[in-house]
Amino acid sequence: MFGLGVPELIVIGVIVLLIFGSKRIPEIGKGLGGAIREFKNIGKEIRGSGPKKENSKKLLDEGKDAQPSIEAKMAKKVMEQVPGVKKVMEIKDKVDKVTDLIE
């Protein structure tokens, strides 16, 4: 498995435990698991025969011409499910605004 043995995996596990703490690891695991599950669902949707009829009717009724991209769907799901990502994105937006004001 990528040249990693048991001792290396134990060291990595201890470092992760020290960095995130024992209370945050289950939250992070749950968020990443949900994001991976959504990624698989989106992949199945793409490989399928296209969007479901219900979704396409809703999009047409709402007046949208195109579906959101895969990247947009994944970013939305990651922001919803992985703790801390939403805060980081908000900070990034603020930094971008300040950068625009300075320039």
Residue pairs with C-beta under 8 A, 6 or more apart in sequence:
4 12
16 25
17 25
20 28
24 83
27 83
28 82
28 83
30 81
31 78
31 81
31 82
31 83
32 81
32 82
34 77
34 81
35 74
35 77
35 78
35 81
35 82
38 73
38 74
38 77
38 81
39 74
39 77
42 70
42 73
42 74
45 51
46 70
50 56
51 59
51 67
55 67
59 67
78 85
79 85
79 86
79 89
80 86
